[in-house]
Amino acid sequence: MSYSPAWRKTIVAAVAVHAVGALGFGYVAENFQPAPKIQAVAEIDWVDVDLTDEVAIDAAEAIPSDAAEPSAFAAEDLRLPEANVPTFTPPTIERPKPHVKPIERPKPQPPVEKPKPVDQPVEKPAAQIMSKPPVTVREVQPDIKNFRGFIAVAVRVGKDGKVKFTEILQSSADAAIDAKAVDAARQWTFRPALDQVGRPMDSDKIIVFDLRGNAS
């Protein structure tokens, strides 16, 4: 279905026609309204009335001649009489005195006598407290032939100066020769090492067997 290309003009013309019709109808409607009716109002007749002599009142007779003249106004007349109000005395309240507890001072204590320090040895590692190393008293050489070299054996010297433990540090590469060196080291005796206080203590020592001069 196709519409005319002038549809916009048609709509504008229709709106204009309706607007003109509405204005004309409003103007014509006012002329058809009936005019308001004005009712007749009767006139008021005014009557002149003369006052008689009996109704008239003489102003001089209305006020009596013996009326007292008003007295002069004084501001003191406005004061109220003094009322007898008893004087209020507040009662005396006796407050209790605070009870203060006396502070008890501690009694002086006699001075405590500190014990005198006693020189006691302090246990320290052997490397720190050893003041005198062990001194060899008896040496025993191993009976080893056909070997040229040296063997080193580490020994632990006890408090009695005897060897308590041994270990091969430098071996001869022969177990039988090493066993003879260890057996000889166990027979060594020493004067034990002393700590700083002078007491015997365990210590370590290395025994070196120099066998480079053995004949083959």
Long-range contacts (C-beta under 8 A, 24 or more apart in sequence): 121-195, 121-196, 121-197, 121-199, 126-193, 126-201, 126-202, 126-203, 126-204, 129-195, 129-196, 129-201, 130-193, 130-194, 130-195, 130-201, 130-203, 131-194, 131-195, 131-196, 132-193, 132-194, 133-193, 133-203, 133-205, 134-161, 134-190, 134-191, 134-192, 134-193, 134-203, 134-205, 135-190, 135-191, 136-188, 136-189, 136-190, 137-161, 137-189, 137-190, 137-191, 138-187, 138-188, 138-189, 139-188, 140-184, 140-185, 140-187, 140-188, 141-184, 141-209, 142-177, 142-180, 142-181, 142-183, 142-184, 142-209, 142-211, 143-180, 144-177, 144-180, 144-181, 144-211, 144-214, 145-214, 145-215, 145-216, 146-214, 146-216, 147-172, 147-174, 147-177, 147-211, 147-214, 148-211, 148-212, 148-213, 148-214, 148-216, 149-211, 149-212, 150-208, 150-209, 150-210, 150-211, 150-212, 151-177, 151-178, 151-181, 151-208, 151-209, 151-211, 152-206, 152-207, 152-208, 152-209, 153-181, 153-182, 153-185, 153-206, 153-207, 153-208, 153-209, 154-204, 154-205, 154-206, 154-207, 155-185, 155-186, 155-188, 155-204, 155-205, 155-206, 155-207, 156-202, 156-203, 156-204, 157-190, 157-192, 157-193, 157-202, 157-203, 157-204, 157-205, 158-192, 158-202, 159-192, 159-200, 159-201, 159-202, 160-192, 160-200, 161-189, 161-190, 161-191, 161-192, 162-189, 162-190, 163-187, 163-188, 163-189, 164-202, 169-206, 170-208, 181-209, 184-209, 185-209
